[in-house]
Amino acid sequence: MSTATAGAAEQAAHEPWLKHFPITFFAVVMGLAGLSLATRRIEVALSGAPGTASFVLTLVAAATFCAIAAIYLAKALRHPGAVKAEWNHPVRIAFFPAITIGVLLLCSGVLPRAHGLVEIVWLAATAAHLLLILGVVATWISHRTFEQAHLTPAWFIPAVGNVLVPVAGVELGYLETSWFFFSVGMLFWLIFLTLVFNRLIFHNPIAERLLPTLVILIAPPSVGFVSWELLNGGTVDAVGRILYYSALMFVLVTLTQVGRLLRLPFSMAWWAYSFPVAAFTIASALFAGSTGAALPRALSFLAYGVLWAVIVLLVVKTAAAIRRNEIFRPE
């Protein structure tokens, strides 16, 4: 190691951990909130009504969001340059909309119990998400240092956030707003699906540390099916079937990569496993409830079991990595 490199490493080691608190931590909220919504859907499938467990999990997700948001706000105040660097990062920029996505998911989790409060928060989160999306897209089309190698399925995250808006928006009565966000989200999903597969097939493989983002391929069609069914009054039509079975196909594609994924060292990118599994669980339960199909019903329970295993593993791995000071470091 050269003297300059050693000096840089030593300087990084003495930098405050807050400076390197990553925006990717908001993916933890997406995973936990997804677990609460999946639990509510399983409760409905088993007993016909939401139970206490799903609401408790929503509160856990909300508390986690508040803690992460407070820490990241402190980072923004004390180290604004570090936040700006993440915004200009070709991969991490896609995680900024995870902030508003987490709030939208939490709104869906508490909607049956606090309609008035949820409406206010949902409106604020929806407006903030639109501003974030405009900012991200503006950066994408004007930032000339982005290259093909920077494109990963993590770029789907902003699109997923758009498609999530109807999950609470339909029940709150904002039908046209929900259609707007759904339309924009699905459009961007199709665009980035084409770009990502071009990247995967015709260019160098994705960096090993970013391989977990492949699981994100499951999320857009899964969430798209949920929103489509809500926008159509709970009816599963041809478009709904296309979306659900596309999600199922991406699950099968992901299973072909399990061997590679299990060999990866832990990083915060592993949290990309959680929300897509939750979204597929919810989509399967909804599909089964609307059609009476046996396979989606079985898949919903199977995916729910996998989801719990994934969440427990991620919590344990994350806690261990924090204790070993393996997360709050510069790239």
GIJO-V365409 format. One record per pair of residues at least 6 apart in sequence whose C-alpha atoms are under 6 Angstrom apart, sorted by the first residue. I is the first residue (numbers start at 1). J is the second residue. D is the distance in whole Angstrom. If there is no record, write none. Layout:
<<I J D> <I J D>>
This chain:
<<17 328 5> <18 75 6> <19 79 6> <20 328 5> <20 329 6> <21 328 5> <24 95 6> <26 98 6> <26 99 6> <29 61 6> <29 65 6> <29 102 6> <30 102 5> <30 275 6> <31 274 5> <31 275 5> <32 61 5> <33 61 5> <33 105 6> <34 275 6> <34 278 5> <35 278 6> <36 54 5> <36 57 5> <36 58 5> <38 278 6> <38 282 5> <39 54 5> <40 50 5> <40 54 5> <43 50 5> <44 50 5> <58 109 6> <76 83 6> <86 92 6> <87 93 5> <90 150 6> <94 155 5> <97 158 6> <100 125 6> <100 129 6> <101 161 5> <107 118 6> <108 168 5> <111 118 6> <153 213 6> <153 214 6> <153 216 6> <154 213 6> <159 185 4> <159 188 6> <159 189 6> <160 220 5> <162 181 5> <162 182 6> <162 185 5> <163 182 5> <163 185 5> <165 178 6> <166 178 5> <166 227 6> <167 227 6> <169 178 6> <212 270 6> <213 272 6> <215 273 6> <216 276 6> <218 247 5> <218 250 5> <218 276 5> <219 276 4> <221 243 5> <221 247 5> <222 247 5> <222 279 6> <222 280 5> <222 283 6> <223 279 6> <225 240 5> <225 243 5> <225 244 6> <226 283 6> <229 235 6> <277 307 6> <281 300 5> <281 303 5> <281 304 6> <284 296 5> <284 300 5> <285 297 6> <285 300 5> <288 296 5> <288 297 5>>
